[in-house]
Amino acid sequence: MSFDATMKFSTNMDRAQINAMLEECRSFAAAAQLTDVANELTGTAALAPAELSKRMTHCLEMLNAQDEYALLIDKLDMLLINVRNLK
């Protein structure tokens, strides 16, 4: 999925899909020099759902609804909805 494309919204993602999208978000944040956001999204593959949710929420707070990061914000919102799928 590209950050230049329209996002397909999904509410039934599994752990592998969530991890893949988190890596996309981390790469985008790093490229955009959003170091704090990229750091929060590093090493998330084995995190418990509660910790993963906490990190994504913190990223959203740091992004502060800035329009230039709207797609990143939307992806993080979608991932937060999907965290409930994790066991």
NULUMKOL-376845 format. One line per 4 residues: number of its first residue (from 1); their letters; for each residue x, y, z of N, C-alpha, C, O. Coordinates in nm, 2 decimals. Example, Ala and Ser with C-alpha at 12.3 -4.5 7.8 and 13.67 -1.06 7.14 Angstrom:
2
1 = as = 1.32/-0.57/0.78/1.23/-0.45/0.78/1.32/-0.33/0.78/1.42/-0.33/0.85; 1.28/-0.22/0.71/1.37/-0.11/0.71/1.29/0.00/0.79/1.34/0.11/0.80
This chain:
87
1 = msfd = 0.09/-0.12/0.00/0.00/0.00/0.00/0.09/0.12/0.00/0.18/0.13/0.08; 0.06/0.21/-0.09/0.14/0.33/-0.10/0.08/0.45/-0.02/-0.04/0.45/-0.01; 0.16/0.54/0.02/0.11/0.66/0.09/0.06/0.76/-0.01/0.00/0.86/0.03; 0.07/0.73/-0.14/0.02/0.82/-0.25/-0.11/0.77/-0.30/-0.17/0.84/-0.38
5 = atmk = -0.16/0.66/-0.25/-0.29/0.60/-0.30/-0.40/0.62/-0.20/-0.38/0.65/-0.08; -0.52/0.60/-0.24/-0.63/0.59/-0.16/-0.62/0.47/-0.07/-0.59/0.36/-0.11; -0.66/0.49/0.06/-0.64/0.38/0.15/-0.77/0.30/0.16/-0.88/0.35/0.16; -0.75/0.16/0.16/-0.86/0.07/0.17/-0.88/0.05/0.32/-0.79/0.00/0.39
9 = fstn = -0.99/0.08/0.38/-1.02/0.07/0.52/-1.06/-0.07/0.56/-1.16/-0.12/0.50; -0.99/-0.13/0.65/-1.02/-0.27/0.69/-1.03/-0.28/0.84/-0.96/-0.21/0.91; -1.13/-0.36/0.89/-1.14/-0.38/1.03/-1.12/-0.52/1.07/-1.15/-0.56/1.19; -1.07/-0.60/0.99/-1.04/-0.74/1.02/-0.90/-0.79/0.99/-0.88/-0.90/0.94
13 = mdra = -0.81/-0.70/1.02/-0.66/-0.73/0.99/-0.61/-0.83/1.10/-0.65/-0.82/1.22; -0.52/-0.92/1.05/-0.45/-1.01/1.15/-0.32/-0.95/1.19/-0.28/-0.84/1.14; -0.25/-1.02/1.27/-0.12/-0.96/1.32/-0.02/-0.94/1.21/0.05/-0.83/1.21; -0.01/-1.02/1.11/0.08/-1.00/1.00/0.05/-0.88/0.92/0.14/-0.80/0.89
17 = qina = -0.08/-0.86/0.90/-0.12/-0.74/0.82/-0.09/-0.61/0.91/-0.05/-0.51/0.85; -0.12/-0.62/1.03/-0.10/-0.50/1.12/0.05/-0.47/1.13/0.09/-0.35/1.12; 0.13/-0.57/1.14/0.28/-0.55/1.15/0.33/-0.49/1.02/0.42/-0.40/1.02; 0.28/-0.54/0.90/0.32/-0.49/0.77/0.28/-0.34/0.76/0.36/-0.26/0.71
21 = mlee = 0.16/-0.30/0.80/0.12/-0.16/0.79/0.20/-0.08/0.89/0.23/0.04/0.86; 0.23/-0.13/1.01/0.31/-0.05/1.10/0.44/-0.02/1.05/0.50/0.09/1.07; 0.50/-0.12/0.98/0.63/-0.10/0.91/0.62/0.01/0.81/0.71/0.09/0.79; 0.51/0.01/0.73/0.49/0.12/0.63/0.49/0.25/0.70/0.55/0.35/0.65
25 = crsf = 0.41/0.26/0.81/0.40/0.38/0.88/0.53/0.43/0.94/0.56/0.55/0.94; 0.61/0.33/0.99/0.74/0.36/1.05/0.83/0.42/0.94/0.90/0.52/0.96; 0.83/0.35/0.83/0.92/0.40/0.72/0.88/0.54/0.67/0.96/0.62/0.64; 0.75/0.56/0.66/0.70/0.70/0.62/0.74/0.80/0.72/0.79/0.91/0.68
29 = aaaa = 0.73/0.77/0.85/0.76/0.86/0.95/0.91/0.89/0.95/0.95/1.01/0.97; 0.99/0.79/0.93/1.14/0.81/0.92/1.17/0.90/0.80/1.25/0.99/0.82; 1.11/0.87/0.69/1.14/0.95/0.57/1.09/1.10/0.58/1.15/1.19/0.53; 0.99/1.12/0.66/0.94/1.25/0.69/1.01/1.32/0.80/0.97/1.43/0.85
33 = qltd = 1.11/1.26/0.85/1.19/1.31/0.97/1.10/1.33/1.09/1.12/1.42/1.17; 1.01/1.24/1.11/0.93/1.23/1.23/0.99/1.13/1.32/0.93/1.02/1.35; 1.11/1.16/1.37/1.19/1.07/1.45/1.12/1.01/1.57/1.13/0.89/1.59; 1.05/1.09/1.64/0.98/1.04/1.76/0.87/0.94/1.72/0.85/0.84/1.79
37 = vane = 0.80/0.97/1.62/0.69/0.88/1.57/0.76/0.75/1.52/0.71/0.64/1.56; 0.86/0.76/1.44/0.93/0.64/1.39/0.98/0.55/1.50/0.97/0.43/1.50; 1.03/0.62/1.61/1.09/0.54/1.72/0.97/0.47/1.79/0.99/0.35/1.84; 0.86/0.53/1.81/0.74/0.46/1.87/0.70/0.34/1.79/0.64/0.24/1.85
41 = ltgt = 0.72/0.34/1.66/0.67/0.24/1.57/0.78/0.13/1.54/0.76/0.05/1.46; 0.89/0.14/1.61/1.00/0.05/1.60/0.99/-0.06/1.70/0.96/-0.04/1.82; 1.01/-0.19/1.66/1.01/-0.30/1.75/0.87/-0.33/1.80/0.85/-0.37/1.92; 0.77/-0.32/1.72/0.63/-0.35/1.76/0.58/-0.49/1.73/0.47/-0.52/1.77
45 = aala = 0.66/-0.57/1.66/0.61/-0.70/1.61/0.55/-0.79/1.72/0.46/-0.86/1.69; 0.61/-0.79/1.83/0.57/-0.89/1.94/0.51/-0.82/2.06/0.48/-0.88/2.16; 0.47/-0.69/2.05/0.41/-0.62/2.16/0.27/-0.67/2.19/0.20/-0.71/2.10; 0.24/-0.67/2.31/0.10/-0.70/2.35/0.00/-0.59/2.30/0.04/-0.48/2.28
49 = pael = -0.12/-0.63/2.27/-0.22/-0.53/2.21/-0.23/-0.40/2.29/-0.24/-0.30/2.23; -0.22/-0.41/2.42/-0.24/-0.29/2.51/-0.12/-0.19/2.48/-0.14/-0.07/2.47; 0.00/-0.25/2.48/0.12/-0.16/2.46/0.12/-0.11/2.31/0.16/0.01/2.29; 0.08/-0.19/2.22/0.07/-0.15/2.08/-0.03/-0.03/2.07/0.00/0.07/2.00
53 = skrm = -0.14/-0.05/2.13/-0.24/0.06/2.13/-0.19/0.19/2.19/-0.21/0.30/2.14; -0.12/0.17/2.30/-0.06/0.29/2.37/0.04/0.36/2.28/0.04/0.49/2.27; 0.12/0.29/2.21/0.22/0.35/2.12/0.16/0.42/2.01/0.19/0.54/1.97; 0.06/0.36/1.94/-0.01/0.42/1.83/-0.08/0.55/1.88/-0.09/0.65/1.80
57 = thcl = -0.15/0.54/1.99/-0.22/0.66/2.05/-0.12/0.77/2.07/-0.15/0.89/2.04; 0.00/0.74/2.12/0.10/0.84/2.14/0.15/0.90/2.01/0.17/1.03/2.00; 0.16/0.82/1.91/0.20/0.87/1.78/0.09/0.97/1.73/0.12/1.08/1.67; -0.03/0.94/1.74/-0.14/1.02/1.70/-0.14/1.16/1.77/-0.16/1.26/1.71
61 = emln = -0.11/1.15/1.90/-0.10/1.27/1.98/0.02/1.36/1.93/0.01/1.48/1.92; 0.13/1.30/1.90/0.25/1.37/1.84/0.22/1.43/1.71/0.26/1.54/1.68; 0.14/1.36/1.62/0.11/1.42/1.49/0.01/1.53/1.50/0.00/1.61/1.41; -0.07/1.54/1.60/-0.16/1.65/1.63/-0.25/1.69/1.52/-0.26/1.81/1.49
65 = aqde = -0.30/1.59/1.44/-0.39/1.62/1.34/-0.34/1.71/1.23/-0.42/1.79/1.17; -0.21/1.71/1.20/-0.15/1.79/1.10/-0.19/1.74/0.96/-0.18/1.62/0.93; -0.24/1.83/0.88/-0.30/1.79/0.75/-0.20/1.72/0.66/-0.23/1.63/0.59; -0.07/1.76/0.67/0.03/1.69/0.58/0.06/1.55/0.61/0.12/1.48/0.53
69 = yall = 0.01/1.50/0.73/0.03/1.36/0.77/-0.11/1.29/0.78/-0.12/1.19/0.85; -0.21/1.34/0.71/-0.34/1.29/0.72/-0.35/1.14/0.69/-0.42/1.06/0.76; -0.28/1.09/0.58/-0.29/0.95/0.55/-0.22/0.86/0.66/-0.27/0.76/0.69; -0.11/0.91/0.71/-0.04/0.84/0.82/-0.14/0.83/0.94/-0.15/0.73/1.01
73 = idkl = -0.20/0.94/0.97/-0.30/0.95/1.08/-0.41/0.85/1.06/-0.45/0.78/1.15; -0.46/0.85/0.94/-0.57/0.76/0.90/-0.53/0.61/0.92/-0.61/0.53/0.97; -0.41/0.58/0.87/-0.36/0.44/0.89/-0.35/0.40/1.04/-0.38/0.29/1.07; -0.29/0.49/1.12/-0.28/0.46/1.26/-0.42/0.45/1.32/-0.43/0.36/1.41
77 = dmll = -0.51/0.53/1.28/-0.65/0.51/1.33/-0.71/0.38/1.30/-0.77/0.31/1.38; -0.69/0.33/1.17/-0.73/0.20/1.13/-0.66/0.09/1.21/-0.73/0.00/1.25; -0.54/0.11/1.23/-0.46/0.01/1.31/-0.51/0.00/1.45/-0.52/-0.11/1.51; -0.55/0.11/1.51/-0.60/0.11/1.64/-0.73/0.03/1.65/-0.76/-0.04/1.75
81 = invr = -0.81/0.05/1.55/-0.94/-0.03/1.55/-0.91/-0.18/1.53/-0.98/-0.26/1.59; -0.81/-0.21/1.46/-0.77/-0.35/1.44/-0.70/-0.42/1.55/-0.69/-0.54/1.56; -0.64/-0.35/1.65/-0.57/-0.40/1.76/-0.66/-0.50/1.84/-0.61/-0.60/1.89; -0.79/-0.47/1.84/-0.88/-0.56/1.91/-0.88/-0.71/1.85/-0.93/-0.80/1.92
85 = nlk = -0.84/-0.72/1.73/-0.83/-0.85/1.67/-0.72/-0.94/1.72/-0.72/-1.06/1.70; -0.62/-0.88/1.79/-0.50/-0.95/1.84/-0.54/-1.02/1.97/-0.61/-0.97/2.05; -0.48/-1.13/1.98/-0.50/-1.22/2.10/-0.37/-1.21/2.19/-0.37/-1.27/2.29
